[in-house]
Amino acid sequence: MVASSGVFAPPTPVAGEIPPTPTPDIGKRATTCTFSGSGGAASASKSKTSCSTIVLSALAVPSGTTLDLTGLNKGTKVIFEGITTFGYEEWSGPLVSVSGTDITVTQSSGAYLDGLGASYWDGKGSNGGKTKPKFFYAHNLINSNIEGIYIYNPPVQVFSIDGANDLTLTDITINASAGDTDSLGHNTDGFDIGSSTTVTITGANVYNQDDCVAINSGTGITFSGGNSQNGIRIKTISGATGTVSGVTYSGITLSGITDYGIVVNQAYNGKAGEPTNGVSIDKFILKQITGTVESTATNVLIECGSGSCTNWSWSGVSVTGGKTSSSCVNVPSGGAAC
């Protein structure tokens, strides 16, 4: 679970904020088009290139349907108003998909998107049980901004960021706190990033049951202002093959970490203490990583496969307050230590 401070009750939409729904003139690109109700998603998807500003007002997206805002015209602004709901259906999603250049996605005061997560949660996440829709595809967004969006009760992973370039996400709230009940919420990742360049996430307020940010691939990824179970973590799936290279963490101060200050785990989803070496972790650089973990946590854990961790450089690393691990395996040279 990843949590940050703040109040996680869904906001209350402001009375009088939802305007009547005009019919957009699809013969030309209107200044503002407003879509609402159960037919609003289909209408918005159909007319999306006719509007410079798209207002989604108390939208009720039908079950098994994506709110498709891909291929927006350059400079389009999308505004969520009121409560956006999604009908229940077991499917893979996504519930929302947005792409384009110079796009801004935001919401009005008190608005939120309700994923109906409690109807899906079964403790298995994306590993089995009910098929659960992913929430928000931010794919192929170029020079764009997602600002102030509130996601409530996501069924499973929330933001999938892929093929993005110069994308900024600011003041996002993800509230899956109800998923803690009976440990039913699972794999409710906040932000999963792949094949993207220059992605910046700031001011995120996340309460979930998995990673806050998971970086699968990309360059120039910045996340600031977070707190979590693990400070710095690299994990590779047991038996998998691949390469992790040129990862640098610098200038980080840890506090309140509950599990591991720094952890490299090459036995993920395998047998603990028996890391595999199919994935190389090369040129892993840590500079000036300091701070404390909780007394029940572990300062540093390194479980590398035989010969798979090479050319590491750690300097100015000091994590204290927790336990010293006796389970480290194949620790490379270059300053790394448990």
SVG drawing of the C-alpha trace seen along z (x, -y; Angstrom):
<svg xmlns="http://www.w3.org/2000/svg" viewBox="-30 -29 64 50">
<polyline fill="none" stroke="black" stroke-width="0.4" points="0.0,0.0 1.2,-3.5 -0.3,-6.4 0.2,-10.1 -1.3,-12.5 -4.6,-14.1 -8.3,-13.5 -9.5,-10.7 -13.3,-11.0 -14.5,-11.8 -15.2,-15.5 -18.7,-16.9 -19.6,-18.4 -20.5,-22.0 -24.2,-22.8 -25.1,-24.6 -21.8,-23.7 -23.2,-21.3 -24.6,-23.3 -27.3,-22.2 -26.1,-20.2 -26.0,-22.1 -25.8,-20.2 -22.4,-20.8 -22.2,-22.0 -20.2,-19.3 -20.1,-21.2 -17.3,-23.3 -15.0,-23.2 -17.0,-24.8 -15.4,-26.7 -17.0,-24.4 -19.0,-21.2 -20.7,-19.7 -21.7,-16.1 -23.6,-14.4 -25.6,-11.4 -25.6,-7.9 -25.3,-9.0 -22.6,-11.5 -19.6,-9.2 -20.6,-8.1 -21.4,-11.6 -18.1,-12.9 -16.2,-10.2 -18.1,-11.0 -17.7,-14.8 -14.3,-15.1 -12.5,-16.6 -15.2,-19.3 -14.6,-20.9 -11.7,-22.9 -13.0,-22.4 -14.8,-19.2 -16.8,-19.4 -17.9,-16.0 -20.7,-16.8 -22.0,-14.0 -21.1,-11.5 -22.5,-7.9 -20.3,-5.7 -22.1,-2.5 -20.6,0.9 -17.9,2.3 -17.3,-1.0 -14.2,-3.2 -14.6,-6.9 -12.6,-7.3 -10.9,-10.7 -8.0,-9.5 -6.8,-11.5 -7.9,-14.8 -7.1,-17.9 -4.0,-19.8 -4.6,-22.1 -7.9,-20.5 -8.9,-21.0 -10.9,-18.3 -12.8,-19.2 -14.6,-16.6 -17.5,-18.1 -19.6,-16.4 -19.3,-12.6 -18.3,-10.5 -19.5,-6.9 -18.7,-3.7 -21.1,-0.8 -20.0,2.6 -18.7,5.2 -15.9,7.7 -13.5,6.6 -10.0,5.4 -10.8,1.7 -9.6,-1.0 -12.4,-3.1 -10.8,-6.3 -8.4,-6.8 -6.8,-10.1 -4.2,-10.9 -3.1,-14.0 -0.7,-16.9 -0.9,-20.0 -3.8,-18.4 -5.0,-19.5 -7.1,-17.2 -8.6,-18.7 -11.7,-18.9 -14.0,-21.3 -14.1,-21.7 -15.6,-18.7 -15.6,-16.4 -14.3,-12.9 -14.3,-9.7 -15.8,-6.7 -14.5,-3.3 -16.9,-1.2 -13.8,0.7 -15.6,2.4 -17.7,4.4 -14.5,5.9 -12.2,6.3 -11.6,9.9 -8.1,9.8 -6.5,11.0 -6.1,7.8 -4.9,8.5 -3.6,11.9 -6.9,13.8 -10.5,13.8 -12.7,11.2 -11.4,9.5 -11.0,5.9 -10.8,2.8 -7.7,0.6 -8.7,-3.0 -7.0,-5.7 -4.8,-5.2 -2.6,-8.3 -1.0,-6.9 0.7,-9.0 0.2,-12.2 2.7,-14.8 3.5,-18.1 0.4,-17.6 -0.9,-18.1 -3.2,-16.1 -4.1,-18.3 -6.1,-17.9 -8.0,-14.7 -9.5,-12.7 -9.8,-8.9 -12.1,-7.1 -12.2,-3.3 -10.2,-2.1 -10.8,1.6 -7.1,2.2 -4.2,0.2 -5.0,-3.5 -2.8,-5.5 -1.1,-3.6 1.4,-6.0 2.9,-4.8 4.4,-6.5 4.2,-9.9 6.7,-12.7 6.8,-15.8 3.8,-14.8 3.1,-16.5 0.7,-15.1 0.0,-17.5 -2.0,-17.2 -3.6,-13.8 -5.6,-12.1 -6.0,-8.3 -8.2,-7.0 -8.5,-3.2 -8.5,-3.3 -11.7,-1.2 -9.7,1.6 -7.9,2.1 -11.1,3.7 -10.4,7.5 -7.4,6.9 -9.7,7.1 -8.0,4.3 -4.9,5.4 -2.7,4.2 -4.2,0.8 -1.0,-0.8 -1.1,-4.6 1.1,-5.3 2.6,-2.6 5.1,-4.1 6.5,-2.6 8.2,-3.7 8.0,-7.4 10.3,-10.4 10.1,-13.3 7.2,-12.4 6.9,-14.5 4.5,-13.6 4.2,-16.1 1.9,-16.6 0.3,-13.2 -1.9,-12.1 -2.2,-8.3 -3.7,-5.6 -3.7,-2.2 -2.6,1.4 0.4,1.6 3.1,-0.6 2.6,-4.4 4.8,-4.6 6.1,-1.6 8.6,-2.5 8.8,0.3 10.9,-1.7 11.5,-5.3 13.9,-8.2 13.6,-11.5 11.0,-10.3 10.6,-12.5 8.4,-11.8 8.5,-14.1 6.8,-14.5 6.0,-10.8 6.2,-8.5 5.9,-4.7 6.7,-1.3 9.9,-1.1 12.3,-4.0 14.2,-2.8 13.2,0.5 14.3,2.5 12.6,5.9 12.9,8.4 10.7,11.4 12.2,14.7 13.2,16.6 12.6,13.6 15.2,12.2 16.0,8.6 18.2,5.6 18.0,2.8 20.7,0.3 21.7,-3.3 19.3,-3.9 20.4,-6.8 18.8,-7.9 20.3,-11.1 19.6,-13.6 16.8,-11.6 16.0,-11.8 14.0,-9.0 11.7,-9.1 8.8,-6.9 9.7,-4.0 8.0,-0.8 9.6,2.1 12.9,1.4 15.0,-1.8 16.7,-0.3 15.8,3.0 17.0,4.9 15.1,8.1 15.8,10.6 13.6,13.3 10.3,11.5 7.4,13.9 9.9,16.7 11.5,18.3 12.8,15.9 16.6,15.9 17.1,17.6 17.5,14.8 17.8,15.6 20.2,13.9 18.3,13.7 17.9,9.9 21.1,7.9 21.2,4.8 24.0,2.7 25.2,-0.8 22.9,-1.2 24.0,-4.5 23.0,-5.9 24.2,-9.4 23.5,-11.0 20.7,-8.7 20.1,-9.4 17.5,-9.1 15.7,-6.8 13.3,-3.9 11.0,-2.6 12.6,-0.3 10.8,2.7 12.0,2.0 15.2,3.1 17.8,0.5 19.1,2.2 18.4,5.6 20.3,6.8 19.4,10.1 21.2,10.3 21.5,13.3 25.0,14.8 26.9,12.3 23.8,10.3 24.5,7.1 27.5,5.2 29.1,1.7 27.3,0.3 28.3,-3.0 27.0,-4.0 28.2,-7.1 26.9,-9.1 24.4,-6.3 23.3,-6.2 20.0,-4.6 19.6,-4.0 17.0,-3.3 16.0,0.2 17.4,3.7 20.6,4.8 19.7,7.6 21.4,11.0 19.9,12.1 21.9,10.2 23.2,12.3 25.8,11.5 26.3,7.9 28.5,6.3 31.4,4.0 31.2,0.3 30.1,-0.9 26.9,1.2 26.5,2.7 23.9,4.2"/>
</svg>
